Amino acid sequence: MVNEVIVRILAERILGGGENPLKQRPFELDDVTNADYRKAVEDYIIVKSGVVEA
């Protein structure tokens, strides 16, 4: 089970060019190493892009 707040924060950092504090560079999808969270972040980004409706 994933925490939707964390998913939103991760996705918004990726979309907004937010910094990854551990790597001192912009946050990227590849930085999400947990498979469940990565899938949830990908889905969030797709829905927010307007390509697919929720």
Residue pairs with C-beta under 8 A, 6 or more apart in sequence:
1 36
2 36
2 37
2 40
4 40
6 37
7 37
7 40
7 41
7 44
8 44
10 27
10 32
10 37
10 41
11 41
11 44
11 45
11 48
12 18
13 19
13 20
13 27
14 27
14 28
14 29
14 41
14 45
15 45
15 48
17 26
17 27
18 26
18 27
19 25
19 26
19 27
20 26
20 27
20 28
20 31
23 31
29 38
29 41
29 42
29 45
32 38
32 41
46 52
47 53
47 54
